[in-house]
Amino acid sequence: MLYDDLEIEKARKIFSGECKFIAAALDINVIPPQEGNEVAFAGRSNVGKSSLVNALTNRKTLARTSQTPGRTRQLNFFKIENKLHSLNFVDLPGYGFAKVSKTEQREWRNLIFDYISSRQNLRTILLLIDARRELTKEDNKMIDFFESQGLGWTCVITKADKIKKSEVSSKMINLKNALKNKITLYPHLFCTSSEKKIGLEELRAYIAMFAKN
């Protein structure tokens, strides 16, 4: 186990606290003030960002989910807190959705880049990768941007229940090899399933490291 019992328990208490939606923004100029540490969820459209936010917080509808790619088109801010700790989540627009115009795709990408480059209270980014997919050109562009900003990030495999158990280890090894030269990558990769509640304890413990007292 990567985290000990105390770290797991601290994370459980944080994620058992109050969870609420704060704001949504289509424009970088109207996002909430930089109060409290933030963790952002990034990834391709329909990779499962909103589902993971809901699973981590044990809520069904905190973040809106959809089977339709491209549903999240804005920055969505959430706050989790208990008596001792607080932390903000930011669900970023999905990228790589082909059924919208190039202009709209560019606007989403610029919104993400502007947020990441200007948000001083952003502590880490979770880059979500569908277990059934390989790294795409868009994923690599995002990774290059994270690296250029010197901002710590890690990779979270989602929908692990959609592939065979025997394939999970291979997926993790291949992804580690593909990312081995990334300087700002947190070296441990997480493998999760929001539907089957796989890997959530360890991911909560990692995220809880950034909670503000």
N, C-alpha and C positions, 0 to 999 in steps of 0.2 A: 504494500500500500504506500502510495506517495506521501500521504498526509497521516498524521497520528490522530488518535481518538479525540484529543483536545481540539485540534484544528477542525476536525469533522463536526464536533459538537458546537463549536463557535459558529461555524457556517450554518448549521441547522437552525440555531437560534436566530441568526440574522434573517434567514430566508423564511422563518416562521412568523416574522414580524409583519407590520403593516406594509402593504404594497398598493401603490396608487399611480394612476396615470397623471402626469403633470401637464404636458403640452405637446402639440404637434406644430411643426414649422416647415414651410416650403421655401423659406428665405432665411439665409444665415443671419440677417440683420434683426430678426425677431425671435431668436431662440432664447430660452430661459437664461437668467444670469448664471455665471460660473460659480455656483455654490455647491460644495461637496464634491467628492471624487466621482468620476464617471467611468463606466465600462461600456464600450460600444460593441454592437453585434453587426458584423459585415458579412456579405456573401452574395452569391448569385440569386436571382429571383427564384422563389419557391424552394430555397435550400432548407428552410425551416427555422428562420430566425425568430419569428413571432411564437412559433410552437415551443421553441427552446426557452424563451422568456417565461412563457406560461408554465412549462414543466418545472423549471428551476424554482419558481415562486409558488408552486402548488396551486396555481389558479388556472381556470379554464378559459377565461375571457379577458384577462388583463391586457394582453396584446391581441389585436384582431388578426385572425388567421384566415386564409383562403386557399382553395385549391387552384385558384387562378394566379399564375405568375404575374408579377408587376403590381400587386395590390398595394404594397407599402411604397408610397411615392413621396414620403416626407420623413423628416426626422421626428421620431416619436420618443418622448422622454418619460421615464418612469422613476419612481423613488421607492426604495425599500428601506425600512428602518425598524429597529427595536429600541429599548431604553438606552442601550449603550452604543449602538453603531448605526450608521446610515450610508447609503450608496445609491448612486443614480445609474440607471441603465438607459442606453440610447439605441433604439432599433433603427438602423440605417436603411435607406431605400435599397432594394435589390438591384443589382446591375446585370447586364447581359441579356435582358428580355428583348427578344427580336421583334415582337409585335407592336412596338411603338416606334415613333419616328426617330431618326438619328439625332434630331435636335433635342427631343425629350430625353433620350439616353444621355446625351452630352450634359444636359441640365442637371440630371440626377447625379452624374459622376462629379460635376463641378460642385454640387451641393455637398457631397460626401467629402471631397478633397478640401473644400473651404472649411468645413466643420473640423476635420482632423487637424489641419494645419494651424487653426486659430484657437482651438480649445485647450487652454492651459491646464484645466483640471481633468483632462482625459488621461487616465492612468494606463489603460491597456485596451487592445482591440482583440476580439475573438473573431477570427476568420473562419466561417463555416464552410465545410466541403461535404457535399452529398456523398455518402459511402459508395453509391453506384456510379459516380463520375470521377474523372481524372481532373487534375488542375487544368484550367482553361487559360486562354490568352488574357481574358479579363481578370482572372484570379492573379495571374502573374503581374499584371499592371498594378493591381492593388498592393501586392507584396512589395514591388519595387518602390511604390510611393511610401509605404510604411518605413521601409529601409531608409529612404531619402530623408524622412522626417526624424529618424533616430528614435522612433516610438516603439516601445515594447509591444509585442503581439504574440498570439499563439494560435494554433490551428485546432479546430474542433470538428471532428467527423460527425455528421448527423445521419439519422435514418439507418443506424447500424443493423437494425432488425430486418432491413430489406435485403441484406445479403447473407450468405451462409456464414456460419461461425468460423468455418475453416478459411474463409476469405478475409476475415477481419484482420488477422495478424499480418497477412500479406499486404493488405491495404496500408496498415500502419508503417510497415517496413519501407514500402515503396515511397510513401509520403515523406518519411524521415530522410530518405536518401535524396529525394528531390529538393528538400529544403535545408540540407546539411550545411550549406555555405551562407545561410542567412544570419547576419550578425545580431539583429535585434529580436530574433525569434526566441521565445521561451522554449527551452528544449523538450519539455514534456508535451506530447500531443494527447488530446482527449478524444475518446470515442464514445458517442452517446446515441441514445434513442429516446426522443421525447415521448413516444407512444408506449414503449416498454419500460421506461424509467431506468434505462441503462446509463451508467457512468455519471449520474448527476451528482452524487455525493462528492466525488473528487473535484468535479468542475466547480461546485459550490465552494469548496475549500480554497481553491485557487482564487476565485473571484473575491472571496471574503478577505483575502490578504490586502485588498485595496479599500476596504470599508474604513470610513473615518470614525474615530472615537468621539 
